[in-house]
């Protein structure tokens, strides 16, 4: 689902990091300007900060898709089981944590190789949006099974 990254060139479309700036320029993509705080005199360090935007967008879309489907199926499961109140909230937290752990395992606990997000941002980002979707499908499933 997520594409493997490598620091050994840009031959694969979904690799997020490129080996050198010359390879990135040769591929026709503009080189991102480093910030003043991250400037270093070593060219090797500068090459590590280059990302392939297409690969990063693909990986973020794959993560979003995984989390969206997990949220949908978890919410329907909580509704069918009849979880209400705090049990439903714990069901969401459990499915979200389980999904994040599964994604991090797939990324070998290093999301910065696949996305531009740090570990904390990767785990926390988007949780409120997924929680709203969870509540929507949770109440729908609960109403269809237990009320009607």
Number of C-alpha atoms within 10 A of each C-alpha: 11 18 18 16 21 17 14 11 15 20 11 12 13 21 26 28 26 22 19 19 19 11 14 21 11 9 11 8 11 11 13 12 10 12 7 7 6 9 13 11 7 8 11 12 12 17 17 14 18 19 22 21 16 13 22 23 16 20 21 18 13 15 18 14 13 15 20 17 12 19 24 18 16 21 29 22 18 25 24 18 14 18 18 15 8 9 12 22 16 14 18 23 14 13 17 22 14 13 18 18 14 13 20 16 12 15 18 10 13 15 20 15 20 25 24 17 15 12 14 9 11 20 18 12 11 12 15 10 10 20 16 12 15 26 20 14 20 26 20 15 20 21 14 11 14 11 7 6
